[in-house]
Amino acid sequence: MTQLNNHNVGKLGSPIATPDYDRSRITPGIVHIGVGGFHRAHQAMYLDALMNRGEALDWGIVGVGVMPGDKRMQQALAAQDHLYTLVVKHPDGRYEPRIIGSMVNYLFAPEAAEAVIEQMADPQIRIVSLTVTEGGYNFHPVTGEFDLDNPQIRDDLAHPTQPSSSFGLVVEALVRRRERGIAPFTVMSCDNIQGNGDVAKRMFSAYARARDNALGEWVADQVAFPNAMVDRITPVTSEADISELSQHFEIDDAWPVVCEPFTQWVLEDHFPLGRPALDKVGVQLVDDVEPYELMKLRLLNASHQALTYFGYLAGYRYAHEVCQDPLFVDFLLGYMREEGSPTLAPVPGVDLEAYRLTLIERFANPQIKDTLARLCAESSDRIPKWLVPVIRQQLADGGEIKRSAAVVASWARYAEGVDEQGEPIEIVDRLKASLMQVAANNRTQPTAFVENREVFGDLADQPRFLAAYLEALTSLHERGARATLEDLVSSIGIQ
């Protein structure tokens, strides 16, 4: 067994790919906030690939954790010199391990806020990137306005030089750069939000404006916030993943990452202080990201929601189980072809039918073992951003919405907190208490769940949506998930 660290990385044998570059020569160029599995399987992987070409050694990543649970990752990565194993799991059972070396440090903000701020204020840092999840941007799901009532935000505004939130940390670093005559870094969102750069700009500017109006205007005018579309299915690392790595490859890695073979990154090329040559390692640099991001959000991400609640209620626990079931495949393809895709503009260079079929293949990869529980989590942040826009546009255009409405109904049924076998469901959502309270009365007050304007806006006022929703919810209660899908597929058909 080989402990993963700088000293031992050269001792790892085939088939484990290791860095071809001298890590001692790497200097920081990027600070990344929110170091989860996705960042390590995606952005950090692309930087590692570029470094393996002998380039971008001045673009090393300094990770930052802002959540209490990030302490454990900080300790795990520090113990192995910030190296980790990325295991690509192919559908045929082949594992492709690779040691990633592009991260050079990790700071835990709750214990080192000043160090985080000063790191971002360093002139060498030209990009601050983010994967803080859909809920990390602190905006109201319906109004889109920055939430100034958030207790953490209120505390940061009261003590702006000693912040704890990502907004407070980033803006304080920008203030110090401005005071020192250093140009502002680019803020690069890598989260699954439509117009993620635009959203980041509005939210960070709003925080800065609440701190000082002139500061907010300066952030909006002077800081670049490129949009991006990112894609790679990356399930949460399990104890089984750690054990498999040890058994198959004799690597002692406290926190490896597993992912699918597919990866995509479409990025708006707007970096005033420069950027790594990411186009050399497969990143698509474009003028307009929107067609690609809408394709991904409304087909891949919304389809995840379409399969997950129905799948869980029907007894499945993994995405690949659901997508090896022909009934679910018919339902998903029907949603993508007849409801999601009609809301999309042409996507340059993409065959949408091939993309849709590729999604089914990706979801069905048995090696990834992506849990439905993960896909069901934080639905109040996901459904309004990924699925509700499809419903609204289809209603406006006179298009089909029965499948989308049924997905919302399946979420409402799931939020009741008990499956069809009577077993409890662990709901993970920032609105858990209020959602479950309303869902508990689904049978006696069937419209109440979608009358939650914080989540759905005025969607319940749309008669066509409400009728489809109620039909699906009634069927879920009376006949169950599978029978409900059978009726949907047979009555609407699959074109």
C-alpha positions in Angstrom: 0.0 0.0 0.0 1.4 3.4 -1.0 0.5 6.5 0.9 -0.3 9.3 -1.7 2.1 12.2 -1.3 4.8 14.1 -3.2 7.5 11.6 -2.0 5.7 8.5 -3.1 3.9 9.6 -6.3 6.9 8.5 -8.4 6.6 5.0 -6.9 3.1 4.3 -8.3 3.2 1.9 -11.1 1.2 1.3 -14.3 -1.7 1.9 -15.1 -1.7 4.9 -12.8 -1.0 8.2 -14.7 1.0 10.6 -12.6 2.0 14.3 -13.1 4.6 14.7 -15.8 5.6 18.1 -14.4 7.7 19.3 -11.5 5.1 20.3 -8.9 7.7 22.4 -7.0 7.6 24.8 -9.9 3.9 25.5 -9.7 2.8 28.9 -8.5 -0.7 29.9 -7.6 -2.8 31.7 -10.2 -6.3 30.6 -9.3 -8.2 30.6 -6.0 -11.1 28.2 -6.1 -14.0 28.4 -3.5 -15.9 25.2 -2.9 -13.6 22.3 -3.5 -16.0 19.4 -4.0 -15.8 16.3 -6.2 -17.0 18.1 -9.3 -14.2 20.7 -9.2 -11.6 18.1 -8.7 -13.0 16.0 -11.6 -13.4 18.9 -13.9 -11.5 22.3 -13.6 -8.6 20.9 -11.6 -8.4 18.0 -14.1 -8.2 20.3 -17.1 -5.4 22.3 -15.4 -3.5 19.1 -14.7 -3.8 18.1 -18.3 -2.5 21.5 -19.4 0.4 21.2 -16.9 1.2 17.8 -18.3 1.8 19.6 -21.6 4.5 21.7 -19.9 2.2 24.7 -19.7 0.3 26.7 -17.1 2.6 26.1 -14.2 1.8 29.6 -13.0 -1.9 28.7 -12.8 -1.8 26.4 -9.7 -5.0 26.2 -7.7 -5.4 27.2 -4.1 -8.6 25.7 -2.8 -10.8 27.4 -0.2 -13.4 25.8 2.0 -16.1 28.0 3.5 -18.5 25.4 5.0 -17.9 23.8 8.4 -17.7 20.3 6.7 -14.8 21.5 4.5 -12.4 21.1 7.4 -12.2 17.4 6.8 -11.3 17.7 3.2 -8.7 20.4 4.1 -7.0 18.0 6.5 -7.2 15.0 4.1 -5.7 16.9 1.2 -3.0 18.6 3.3 -1.8 15.2 4.5 -1.2 14.1 0.9 0.4 17.3 -0.4 -2.9 18.2 -2.1 -2.6 15.3 -4.5 -5.6 13.1 -5.1 -6.7 10.2 -7.4 -9.3 10.8 -10.1 -10.8 7.5 -11.2 -12.7 7.5 -14.5 -15.2 4.6 -14.5 -16.0 3.3 -18.0 -19.3 1.5 -18.6 -17.5 -1.7 -19.5 -16.0 -1.9 -16.0 -12.6 -0.5 -16.8 -11.1 1.9 -14.3 -8.8 4.7 -15.4 -6.9 6.2 -12.4 -4.9 9.4 -12.7 -3.1 11.4 -10.0 -4.1 15.1 -10.2 -1.4 17.6 -9.1 -2.8 21.0 -10.1 -3.9 22.0 -6.5 -1.0 23.5 -4.5 -2.8 24.5 -1.2 -6.2 24.4 0.6 -7.3 27.1 3.1 -10.2 26.6 5.5 -11.8 30.0 5.6 -13.5 29.7 9.1 -10.1 29.3 10.6 -8.0 31.4 8.1 -10.2 34.1 6.7 -7.4 36.7 6.6 -5.1 34.2 4.8 -7.8 33.6 2.2 -8.4 37.3 1.6 -4.7 38.0 1.3 -4.2 35.1 -1.1 -6.9 36.5 -3.4 -5.4 40.0 -3.0 -2.0 38.7 -4.2 -1.3 40.0 -7.8 -0.4 36.5 -8.9 -4.1 35.5 -8.5 -5.9 36.3 -11.7 -8.9 34.1 -11.4 -11.2 33.3 -8.5 -13.5 30.4 -9.4 -16.5 29.0 -7.7 -18.4 25.8 -7.3 -20.7 26.7 -4.4 -23.8 24.9 -5.7 -27.0 26.4 -7.0 -28.0 27.5 -3.5 -24.7 29.3 -2.8 -25.5 32.4 -4.7 -27.9 33.7 -2.0 -30.7 34.8 -4.3 -34.4 34.4 -4.0 -35.6 31.6 -6.4 -38.5 33.6 -7.7 -37.4 37.3 -7.6 -33.7 36.6 -8.3 -32.8 39.3 -5.8 -29.8 39.1 -3.4 -31.0 38.0 0.1 -29.7 40.8 2.4 -31.6 39.1 5.3 -29.3 36.1 5.4 -27.8 36.2 8.9 -24.3 35.4 7.5 -24.6 38.3 5.0 -25.8 40.7 7.7 -22.9 39.7 9.9 -20.4 40.2 7.0 -21.8 43.6 6.2 -21.5 44.6 9.9 -17.8 43.4 10.0 -16.7 43.7 6.3 -12.9 43.2 7.0 -13.6 39.9 8.9 -16.1 38.1 6.6 -17.1 34.5 6.5 -19.2 34.2 3.4 -17.8 33.8 -0.1 -19.3 37.2 -0.9 -17.6 38.9 2.0 -14.3 37.2 1.3 -14.2 37.9 -2.4 -15.3 41.5 -2.1 -12.9 42.3 0.7 -10.1 40.9 -1.4 -11.2 43.1 -4.3 -11.3 46.1 -2.0 -7.7 45.5 -1.0 -6.5 45.0 -4.6 -8.2 48.3 -5.5 -6.5 50.1 -2.6 -3.1 48.7 -3.6 -3.5 49.5 -7.3 -3.8 45.9 -8.4 -6.3 45.1 -11.2 -9.3 43.0 -10.1 -9.2 39.2 -10.7 -11.8 37.5 -12.9 -14.6 35.8 -11.0 -15.5 32.5 -12.8 -18.6 30.6 -11.8 -18.6 26.8 -12.6 -22.0 26.1 -11.2 -25.2 24.8 -12.8 -27.1 28.0 -13.1 -28.3 29.6 -16.3 -26.1 32.6 -17.0 -23.9 31.6 -14.0 -21.5 34.5 -14.7 -24.3 37.0 -15.0 -25.8 35.7 -11.8 -22.5 35.9 -10.0 -22.0 39.5 -11.2 -25.5 40.5 -9.9 -25.0 38.8 -6.5 -21.4 40.0 -5.8 -22.2 43.5 -7.0 -25.3 43.5 -4.8 -23.3 42.5 -1.8 -20.7 45.2 -2.6 -23.4 47.8 -3.1 -24.9 47.0 0.3 -21.4 47.5 1.7 -20.9 50.8 -0.2 -22.8 51.9 -3.2 -19.7 53.2 -5.1 -18.0 49.9 -4.4 -20.9 48.0 -5.9 -20.8 50.1 -9.1 -17.0 49.5 -9.3 -17.4 45.7 -9.0 -20.1 45.7 -11.7 -18.0 47.9 -14.0 -14.5 46.5 -13.4 -14.7 42.8 -12.5 -15.2 40.2 -15.3 -17.7 37.4 -14.7 -17.6 35.1 -17.7 -20.4 32.6 -18.3 -19.7 28.9 -18.5 -21.4 25.5 -19.0 -19.8 22.6 -17.2 -20.6 18.9 -17.4 -19.4 15.8 -15.8 -21.3 13.3 -13.6 -19.4 13.1 -10.4 -21.1 11.2 -7.6 -20.1 11.7 -3.9 -17.0 9.7 -3.0 -18.0 6.7 -1.0 -16.1 4.4 1.4 -16.5 1.7 -1.3 -14.6 4.0 -3.8 -11.8 4.5 -1.3 -11.6 0.7 -0.7 -11.7 -0.1 -4.4 -8.8 2.2 -5.1 -6.8 0.6 -2.3 -7.7 -3.0 -3.5 -7.2 -2.5 -7.2 -4.3 -0.1 -7.3 -2.8 -0.2 -3.8 -3.1 3.6 -3.3 -3.9 5.0 0.2 -5.9 8.1 -0.8 -8.1 9.6 1.9 -10.4 11.4 -0.6 -10.3 10.2 -4.2 -12.8 11.3 -6.8 -14.8 9.0 -9.2 -16.5 10.2 -12.4 -17.8 9.2 -15.8 -15.6 9.4 -19.0 -17.7 12.3 -20.5 -16.6 15.8 -19.7 -17.4 19.2 -21.3 -16.6 22.8 -20.5 -17.9 25.7 -22.6 -16.5 29.0 -21.5 -16.9 32.6 -22.5 -13.5 34.0 -23.3 -13.5 37.1 -21.1 -10.4 37.2 -18.8 -8.8 40.7 -18.6 -5.8 39.4 -16.6 -5.3 36.4 -18.9 -6.2 32.7 -18.5 -4.7 29.3 -19.0 -4.7 27.9 -22.5 -7.6 25.7 -21.8 -8.6 25.4 -25.4 -5.5 23.1 -25.8 -7.1 20.5 -23.5 -10.6 20.4 -24.9 -12.4 23.4 -23.4 -14.6 25.2 -25.9 -14.0 28.9 -25.8 -17.0 30.8 -27.3 -18.6 34.2 -27.5 -22.0 33.0 -26.3 -22.4 30.2 -23.8 -26.2 30.4 -23.5 -27.2 27.8 -26.2 -24.9 25.2 -24.6 -25.9 25.9 -21.0 -29.6 25.8 -21.8 -29.1 22.5 -23.5 -27.4 21.1 -20.5 -29.7 22.5 -17.9 -32.9 21.6 -19.6 -31.9 18.2 -20.9 -29.3 16.7 -18.6 -30.1 18.5 -15.3 -33.9 18.5 -15.7 -33.8 14.9 -16.8 -32.0 14.0 -13.6 -35.0 15.5 -11.8 -37.3 13.6 -14.1 -35.8 10.3 -13.3 -34.9 10.7 -9.6 -38.2 11.1 -7.7 -40.2 8.6 -9.9 -37.2 6.2 -9.7 -36.9 6.4 -5.9 -40.6 6.0 -5.4 -40.6 3.0 -7.7 -37.9 1.3 -5.6 -34.7 2.2 -7.4 -31.8 3.7 -5.5 -29.3 4.4 -8.3 -29.6 6.4 -11.6 -28.2 3.6 -13.7 -30.9 1.2 -12.4 -33.6 3.7 -13.6 -32.0 4.2 -17.0 -31.7 0.5 -17.7 -35.5 0.3 -17.4 -37.2 0.8 -20.8 -40.3 2.5 -19.3 -38.1 5.2 -17.7 -36.1 5.6 -20.8 -39.2 6.2 -22.9 -40.4 8.8 -20.3 -37.1 10.6 -20.3 -36.7 10.7 -24.1 -40.3 11.9 -24.3 -39.5 14.8 -21.9 -36.3 15.7 -23.7 -37.7 15.5 -27.2 -41.2 17.0 -26.7 -40.8 19.4 -23.7 -37.1 20.3 -23.0 -35.8 20.5 -26.6 -38.5 22.8 -28.0 -37.4 25.5 -25.6 -33.8 25.5 -27.0 -32.3 27.7 -29.7 -30.0 26.0 -32.2 -26.8 24.8 -30.5 -23.8 25.3 -32.8 -22.0 22.0 -33.6 -24.4 19.8 -31.6 -26.8 17.1 -32.9 -29.5 17.3 -30.3 -30.8 13.8 -30.9 -27.3 12.3 -30.5 -26.9 14.4 -27.4 -30.2 13.1 -25.9 -29.2 9.5 -26.6 -25.8 10.0 -25.1 -27.4 11.3 -21.9 -29.3 8.0 -21.6 -26.1 6.1 -22.1 -24.3 8.3 -19.5 -27.1 7.9 -16.9 -27.1 4.1 -17.4 -23.4 3.7 -16.7 -23.4 1.0 -13.9 -19.9 1.9 -12.7 -20.8 5.4 -11.6 -23.4 4.3 -9.0 -24.8 7.8 -8.8 -27.4 7.7 -6.0 -30.9 8.9 -6.4 -30.6 10.4 -3.0 -27.9 12.8 -4.2 -30.0 13.8 -7.2 -33.0 14.3 -5.0 -31.2 16.7 -2.6 -31.7 20.4 -2.6 -34.6 20.2 -5.0 -35.9 23.6 -4.1 -32.8 25.1 -5.6 -32.9 22.8 -8.7 -36.5 22.5 -9.9 -37.0 26.3 -10.1 -33.9 26.8 -12.2 -33.9 23.7 -14.4 -37.5 22.6 -14.9 -39.9 25.5 -14.1 -38.4 27.6 -17.0 -39.2 24.7 -19.4 -42.8 24.6 -18.1 -43.2 28.4 -18.4 -41.9 28.6 -22.0 -44.0 25.6 -23.1 -47.1 27.1 -21.6 -46.4 30.4 -23.4 -45.8 28.6 -26.7 -48.7 26.2 -26.4 -46.4 23.2 -26.1 -46.6 19.9 -24.2 -46.1 20.1 -20.4 -47.7 16.9 -19.0 -44.3 15.1 -18.3 -42.8 18.2 -16.7 -45.9 18.7 -14.5 -45.7 15.0 -13.5 -42.1 15.5 -12.4 -43.2 18.4 -10.1 -45.9 16.1 -8.8 -43.3 13.3 -8.2 -41.2 15.8 -6.2 -44.3 16.7 -4.1 -45.0 13.0 -3.5 -41.3 12.4 -2.6 -41.4 15.3 -0.2 -44.0 13.5 1.9 -41.0 11.7 3.3 -42.2 8.1 2.9 -41.9 5.8 -0.1 -44.4 3.4 -1.6 -43.3 0.6 0.7 -43.9 2.8 3.8 -40.2 3.3 4.5 -39.0 6.8 5.5 -37.3 9.1 3.0 -34.5 11.3 4.3 -35.3 14.7 2.7 -32.2 16.9 2.2 -33.2 20.5 1.3 -32.7 24.0 2.7 -36.6 24.2 2.8 -37.1 20.8 4.3 -39.3 21.7 7.2 -41.7 23.9 5.2 -41.8 21.5 2.2 -42.6 18.5 4.3 -45.2 20.3 6.3 -47.1 21.2 3.1 -46.5 17.8 1.4 -48.0 16.0 4.4 -51.3 17.4 3.4 -51.0 16.6 -0.4 -54.1 14.4 -0.3 -56.4 16.9 1.4 -54.9 20.1 0.0 -53.5 18.9 -3.3 -52.7 22.3 -4.8 -50.8 23.6 -1.7 -47.4 22.3 -2.7 -47.3 24.3 -6.0 -48.9 27.3 -4.4 -45.6 27.9 -2.6 -44.7 31.1 -4.4 -41.1 31.2 -3.0 -40.4 28.1 -5.1 -42.9 28.2 -8.0 -43.9 31.9 -8.4 -47.4 32.0 -10.0 -47.2 28.6 -11.7 -50.2 27.4 -9.8 -52.3 30.1 -11.4 -51.8 28.4 -14.8 -54.8 26.2 -15.4 -53.2 23.8 -17.9 -50.2 23.2 -15.6 -52.4 22.8 -12.5 -54.6 20.2 -14.2 -51.7 18.1 -15.4 -50.0 18.4 -12.0 -53.1 17.3 -10.1 -53.8 14.4 -12.5 -50.2 13.1 -11.9 -50.3 13.6 -8.1 -53.6 11.8 -7.8 -52.3 8.9 -9.8 -49.1 8.7 -7.7 -51.2 8.4 -4.6 -53.8 6.0 -6.0 -51.7 3.8 -8.3 -48.0 4.5 -7.6 -45.0 5.8 -9.6 -44.7 3.0 -12.1 -48.3 2.9 -13.1 -48.3 6.7 -13.4 -45.4 6.6 -15.8 -47.0 3.8 -17.8 -50.1 5.9 -18.3 -48.1 9.0 -19.3 -46.0 7.1 -21.8 -49.0 5.3 -23.4 -51.3 8.3 -23.4 -48.7 10.8 -24.8 -46.5 8.4 -26.6 -42.9 8.7 -27.6 -42.1 10.4 -30.9 
